[in-house]
Amino acid sequence: MELLEDSPLTSETVIRDVYHLLSHGEEELAFDTMCSWIYEDELPITRHYRARLAAMADEMGTPEAVHRLDELLIS
């Protein structure tokens, strides 16, 4: 939930969809959806936020969810 609140996502529809998935216990799908939209919308992320995403991906056993996000890192 904190990662979503701190995310660069701006689309209310996407944010609502991720909250909906979380509220129904679909944490992995919600996380993947959030990461996919960050990548698809080419939203810049900080190294700190990327590290938090990577830690969550490792915890969930889905490290592939964050691989492409390195392209979006800002200083």
C-alpha positions as CSV (number, residue, x, y, z in Angstrom):
1,M,0.0,0.0,0.0
2,E,2.8,2.4,0.9
3,L,4.5,1.7,-2.5
4,L,1.4,2.6,-4.3
5,E,0.9,5.8,-2.3
6,D,4.5,6.8,-3.0
7,S,4.4,5.7,-6.7
8,P,4.6,8.2,-9.6
9,L,1.3,6.8,-10.9
10,T,-1.1,9.6,-11.9
11,S,-3.9,7.7,-13.6
12,E,-6.9,7.5,-11.2
13,T,-8.1,4.4,-13.0
14,V,-4.9,2.5,-12.6
15,I,-4.6,3.6,-8.9
16,R,-8.2,2.5,-8.3
17,D,-7.5,-0.9,-10.0
18,V,-4.4,-1.5,-7.9
19,Y,-6.4,-0.6,-4.7
20,H,-9.1,-3.0,-5.8
21,L,-6.7,-5.8,-6.3
22,L,-5.1,-5.2,-2.9
23,S,-8.5,-5.1,-1.2
24,H,-9.3,-8.5,-2.7
25,G,-6.0,-10.1,-1.5
26,E,-4.4,-10.1,-4.9
27,E,-1.1,-8.6,-3.7
28,E,1.1,-10.1,-6.4
29,L,-1.2,-9.0,-9.2
30,A,-1.5,-5.6,-7.8
31,F,2.2,-5.2,-7.5
32,D,2.8,-6.4,-11.1
33,T,0.1,-4.1,-12.3
34,M,1.6,-1.1,-10.6
35,C,5.1,-1.9,-11.9
36,S,3.8,-2.5,-15.4
37,W,2.0,0.8,-15.6
38,I,5.1,2.7,-14.2
39,Y,7.1,1.1,-17.0
40,E,4.4,1.6,-19.7
41,D,3.9,5.2,-18.8
42,E,7.6,5.7,-18.6
43,L,7.3,7.4,-15.2
44,P,10.6,8.4,-13.6
45,I,11.5,6.8,-10.3
46,T,14.3,7.4,-7.8
47,R,16.9,4.8,-6.9
48,H,15.4,4.7,-3.4
49,Y,11.9,3.9,-4.8
50,R,13.4,1.3,-7.2
51,A,15.2,-0.4,-4.2
52,R,11.9,-0.5,-2.3
53,L,10.2,-2.1,-5.3
54,A,13.0,-4.6,-5.7
55,A,12.8,-5.5,-2.0
56,M,9.1,-6.1,-2.3
57,A,9.6,-8.1,-5.5
58,D,12.1,-10.3,-3.7
59,E,9.8,-10.8,-0.8
60,M,7.0,-11.8,-3.1
61,G,9.2,-14.0,-5.2
62,T,8.6,-12.0,-8.4
63,P,11.9,-10.3,-9.1
64,E,11.1,-10.1,-12.8
65,A,8.4,-7.5,-12.1
66,V,11.1,-4.7,-11.6
67,H,13.8,-5.6,-14.1
68,R,12.8,-3.1,-16.7
69,L,12.3,-0.3,-14.3
70,D,16.1,0.5,-14.3
71,E,15.5,2.3,-17.5
72,L,13.3,4.9,-15.7
73,L,15.8,5.8,-12.9
74,I,16.5,9.5,-12.3
75,S,19.2,11.0,-10.2
